[in-house]
Structures are given as C-alpha cells and as structure tokens.
Amino acid sequence: MKRINVIIVMMSILVLASCGVGKLMMSDETIAELGYSVDGWNVVKKGEVVGILSSTEWELYGNKLVREISVATSFTKDEDMKEIAMFLHTKFPDAKIEVNDDQGNSFPEKK
C-alpha cells in the first residue's frame, strides 16, 4: 500500500511540473491561429515580419552551455513581446529567448 502511495505522489508531482512548463509554450494549433513562423532571420506573423534575429550567443552558466537568441521587434506592448518570446521558446525550447524593443532603451509606460 505504501508503494502505491509513493507512485501516486510521484505521478502527481510529474503532472504538476509539466503543467507549469506548458503554459509558456504554444501548441501547434495556437501557432497556426496566430500565424507565426520563422523565415531565415525573421519572425513572421500572418505574413508580416514582426521581429528580426539581432544576435545569438552562448553563455556558460552553472556549468551548462546555454544558447541565447535575441530578437528585435517594433512591438512595444509587453503582451506582444511576450507572445513572440513564447513562440520562439516553443520552437527553440533549450534556448534562452530575449525580445527587445528595437526603438532603443526606453522604459515602458505604466498602464
């Protein structure tokens, strides 16, 4: 009986952990609905370039090599920038994703 309880607890932890990661990724259906794709160095949404790969780098952190992908966008709303980041995280799940406003260093307005 004890063994069954341990198995149930382990499976519950696994399910809960996997749910937390999934909310930051897009399903194939969502990607299709939003119209996202990658074309060379461009992030495209519904046929329009919404971001351009500005740099890639490798970071050595915590004894791990991590690739960082940086994308410049003309979007300034946090929601739009987060959407691009989630799309790219889905396509490149092992990379660190960074989305920047290509208008320079500006502090976002409070809403």
C-alpha positions as CSV (number, residue, x, y, z in Angstrom):
1,M,0.0,0.0,0.0
2,K,2.9,2.3,0.8
3,R,4.4,1.7,-2.6
4,I,1.1,2.7,-4.3
5,N,1.0,6.0,-2.3
6,V,4.6,6.8,-3.3
7,I,3.8,6.1,-7.0
8,I,0.7,8.3,-6.8
9,V,2.6,11.2,-5.2
10,M,5.4,10.9,-7.8
11,M,2.9,10.9,-10.7
12,S,1.1,14.0,-9.2
13,I,4.4,15.9,-9.0
14,L,5.3,15.0,-12.6
15,V,1.9,16.2,-13.8
16,L,2.1,19.4,-11.9
17,A,5.6,20.1,-13.0
18,S,4.7,19.5,-16.7
19,C,1.7,21.9,-16.5
20,G,3.9,24.8,-15.3
21,V,6.2,24.5,-18.4
22,G,3.4,24.0,-20.8
23,K,1.8,27.4,-20.2
24,L,4.9,29.1,-21.5
25,M,4.8,27.2,-24.8
26,M,2.3,27.4,-27.7
27,S,0.5,24.5,-29.2
28,D,0.8,23.9,-32.9
29,E,-2.9,25.0,-33.2
30,T,-2.2,28.3,-31.4
31,I,0.9,28.9,-33.6
32,A,-1.3,28.3,-36.7
33,E,-4.1,30.5,-35.4
34,L,-1.7,33.4,-34.7
35,G,0.1,32.9,-38.0
36,Y,3.7,32.6,-36.6
37,S,6.6,31.3,-38.5
38,V,10.4,31.7,-38.8
39,D,11.8,32.7,-42.1
40,G,15.6,32.8,-42.1
41,W,16.5,35.6,-39.6
42,N,12.9,36.9,-39.4
43,V,10.0,36.1,-37.1
44,V,6.8,36.4,-39.2
45,K,3.2,36.8,-38.0
46,K,0.5,36.5,-40.6
47,G,3.0,37.2,-43.4
48,E,4.4,40.3,-41.8
49,V,7.9,40.5,-40.3
50,V,7.4,41.3,-36.6
51,G,10.9,40.5,-35.3
52,I,14.5,40.1,-36.6
53,L,17.2,38.0,-35.1
54,S,19.6,40.5,-33.7
55,S,22.2,38.2,-32.1
56,T,22.9,34.7,-30.8
57,E,25.4,33.9,-28.2
58,W,26.5,31.0,-26.0
59,E,26.5,31.5,-22.2
60,L,28.4,29.3,-19.8
61,Y,26.4,29.4,-16.6
62,G,26.1,26.9,-13.8
63,N,28.4,24.5,-15.6
64,K,26.0,24.5,-18.6
65,L,26.2,25.9,-22.0
66,V,23.1,27.8,-22.9
67,R,22.3,29.4,-26.3
68,E,20.6,32.8,-26.1
69,I,18.6,34.1,-29.1
70,S,17.9,37.8,-29.1
71,V,15.2,39.2,-31.4
72,A,14.5,42.9,-32.0
73,T,10.9,43.9,-32.6
74,S,9.0,47.1,-33.3
75,F,6.3,46.0,-30.8
76,T,6.4,48.0,-27.6
77,K,3.5,46.3,-25.7
78,D,4.6,43.7,-23.2
79,E,1.8,41.3,-24.3
80,D,3.1,41.3,-27.9
81,M,6.7,40.9,-26.9
82,K,5.8,38.0,-24.5
83,E,3.8,36.4,-27.4
84,I,6.9,36.4,-29.6
85,A,9.0,35.0,-26.7
86,M,6.6,32.2,-26.1
87,F,6.5,31.3,-29.8
88,L,10.3,31.3,-30.0
89,H,10.5,29.3,-26.8
90,T,8.2,26.7,-28.4
91,K,10.4,26.5,-31.5
92,F,13.7,26.5,-29.6
93,P,12.9,25.1,-26.1
94,D,16.5,24.7,-25.0
95,A,17.5,28.3,-25.8
96,K,17.2,31.4,-23.6
97,I,14.9,33.8,-25.5
98,E,15.2,37.6,-25.4
99,V,12.9,40.0,-27.2
100,N,13.8,43.7,-27.3
101,D,12.1,46.8,-28.5
102,D,14.2,47.9,-31.4
103,Q,13.5,51.6,-30.7
104,G,16.3,51.8,-28.2
105,N,16.4,51.8,-24.5
106,S,13.1,53.1,-23.4
107,F,11.2,52.3,-20.2
108,P,7.7,51.0,-20.9
109,E,4.8,53.2,-19.9
110,K,2.7,52.1,-16.9
111,K,-0.8,51.0,-17.8
